[in-house]
Amino acid sequence: MIKPESVTEALIHIMVVVSAADSNMTDRELAKMGSVVRTMPVFADFDPDRLLDVAKKSQEVLQQEGALNAILASIVEAVPSRLHDTAYAIAVEIAAADLHVRPEEMRILQLLRAQLGIDTLTAAAIERAAVVRHRHA
């Protein structure tokens, strides 16, 4: 099973889990992952050139039977509670990247919300902010 080596690796695993939820990692989702890693302060000490390697490792683990619950548990264990809302916001960004949140992605977001202990109001605020950021004119 996978055990993230750092908080930033755990956050990348979250992005991969959300993106792979519908078995189709879109170009927009992959581009958004790169953008998140390059622009969010939580990734300041992470080498963006490692993104692909970490994402591949995560994707390989997700192929295993029963891996989803185990990978979610390892993510929650690796991410300190003060970053739980950040982790959820990153997940929502990836889900919203292709401008349509599919039911499978919504289910992963629900599981993450529960595992991370994100309250309803915080989740709603994060989700609404993502909608606003991704809206076209």
N, C-alpha and C positions, 0 to 999 in steps of 0.2 A: 504494500500500500504506500501511498505517497505521504510524506511528512515534509511540509514546506520548510526550507532552510532559513527563511526569514519572513517577516511580515509582508514585504513586497512580493515575495513569491506566492504567499497565500492569496494576496489580492489579485495576482495574475491568474491563479487557479480559479478564483471566483469569476473572472471575466471569461475564461475558457468554458467553465461549467454553464454559464448563462448562454454564451454563444452557441455551444454544442447542444443545447437543450432540444432544439428542433431538428437535430442531425444535419444542420446546414449552416456552417460558419460562412456568413456572407462577407464580401469584400468590404462593405461598409462597417461591419462589426470588427473585422481585422484592422481596418484603418483607425477605427475609434480606439481600439486597444493601444495602438501605437501612440495616438494622440494623448490618451490618458496617461500613459507612462512618461511621455515627454513633458507634459504640462502640469500635472498635479504634484503639489509639494510633497506628498507622502512618498513619491518615487524619486525624490531628489538624490538619494544615494544609490539608486539602482542604475546599472549600465543598460541603456535601451537596446544595445546589441545582444543582450542575453534574452530578450523577450521571446524570440522564436524558440529557443531551446527550452525555456521554462514552459511555454505553452504546449510544445510537442510532448513534453514529459507528462503534463497534466492530461492531455488528450489520450495518451496511451493508457493511463490509469483508468480513465473513464470507460474504456473499452471492456474492462473487466466486469464480471458479474457482481452486482451489489456494490459497485464502487461509489455510487452517488452519495449514499449516506455516510460512508467512511470518509470520503473526501470533504464533505461539508463539515463533519465533525473535526477533521484535522485543520480545516481553515479556521473554524471558530476557536479552536485551541491556540492557534498561532497568532490570531489578531487580538491585540489587547482591547478591553472593553471600551476604552476611550476612542477607538477607531471603528467601532461597530457601525456607527452611522455613515462613516466614510466608506466602509466596505459595501454597505447597502447602496449608497449613492453610485459607486463604481459599477455595481451590478445593474442598476437601473440604466445607467448611461449605455451600457452594452446592449441591453434589451431594446432600448429606444433608438439605437443607431440606425437601424434600417427602416425607421419610421412606422413600424407596425410590431407591436408586442404580441407574439403568438401565444396560444394557450399553454404550450410547453414551457415557454419562457416565464409566463405568469406563474406557473406552478413552482418553478425554481425560485422565483422571487418570494413567493409565499413561504417556501421552506427556509430560505435564507433569513427572511424577516423573523420567523419563529426561532431559528437557531441563534440568531444574533440578538434576540430580545428587543427588536425595534418596535416601539409602540405605534399605534395606528396613526396618530397625528404626525409623528416624525416621518413615517413612511409616506403618508399622503403629501406632505410638503416636499419631500425628495422627489417623488413621482411627478408632481405638478411642475416642479422646477425643470425636470428633464423634458417634459412636454413643451414647455415654453422655449427652452433652448433649441429644440429640434424642429420647431414649427417654421414652415415656409410662409412667405408673404402671400 
